[in-house]
Amino acid sequence: MLTRFLLWALLLFLVFRAIGRLIRGIGEGTRGTTSRGGRGRAAESPKGELMVRDPVCGTFVVPSRALSRRDKNGTQYFCSDTCRQEYLSR
C-alpha cells in the first residue's frame, strides 16, 4: 500500500513538473526570451543564405564561409583548400 502511494505521488510530481515546464516554455516563446538563462530578448535569427555546391566533392557550403575562386565561369566556392587545389589542378 505504501509502494502504491509512493508511485502515485511520483507520477503526480512528474505530471505537474511537465505541465509547469510546458507553460513556462509557452510564456518564454510569447515574450521572446531565451531559455538558456537569459531574460533579454532573443537574438534576431539570421537571414537565410543560399548554399552552393562545391564543384569537386559536391558538399554544400555557405558562400560567406567558403573558400572561393573567380574565373571565366564565375565564382566557384569550395569547402576546403584541398578541394580548391584539386579544382585548380584540373
ChimeraX attribute file (.defattr): number of C-alpha atoms within 10 A of each C-alpha:
attribute: neighborCount
match mode: 1-to-1
recipient: residues
	/A:1	5
	/A:2	7
	/A:3	8
	/A:4	9
	/A:5	10
	/A:6	11
	/A:7	11
	/A:8	12
	/A:9	12
	/A:10	11
	/A:11	12
	/A:12	12
	/A:13	12
	/A:14	12
	/A:15	11
	/A:16	11
	/A:17	12
	/A:18	12
	/A:19	12
	/A:20	12
	/A:21	11
	/A:22	12
	/A:23	12
	/A:24	12
	/A:25	15
	/A:26	12
	/A:27	12
	/A:28	16
	/A:29	13
	/A:30	8
	/A:31	13
	/A:32	14
	/A:33	17
	/A:34	15
	/A:35	12
	/A:36	6
	/A:37	7
	/A:38	9
	/A:39	12
	/A:40	10
	/A:41	11
	/A:42	14
	/A:43	9
	/A:44	6
	/A:45	6
	/A:46	6
	/A:47	6
	/A:48	7
	/A:49	9
	/A:50	10
	/A:51	14
	/A:52	17
	/A:53	16
	/A:54	21
	/A:55	15
	/A:56	15
	/A:57	13
	/A:58	12
	/A:59	14
	/A:60	16
	/A:61	18
	/A:62	16
	/A:63	18
	/A:64	11
	/A:65	10
	/A:66	18
	/A:67	17
	/A:68	17
	/A:69	13
	/A:70	9
	/A:71	8
	/A:72	5
	/A:73	6
	/A:74	8
	/A:75	10
	/A:76	18
	/A:77	26
	/A:78	27
	/A:79	23
	/A:80	15
	/A:81	12
	/A:82	11
	/A:83	18
	/A:84	19
	/A:85	12
	/A:86	11
	/A:87	16
	/A:88	9
	/A:89	7
	/A:90	5
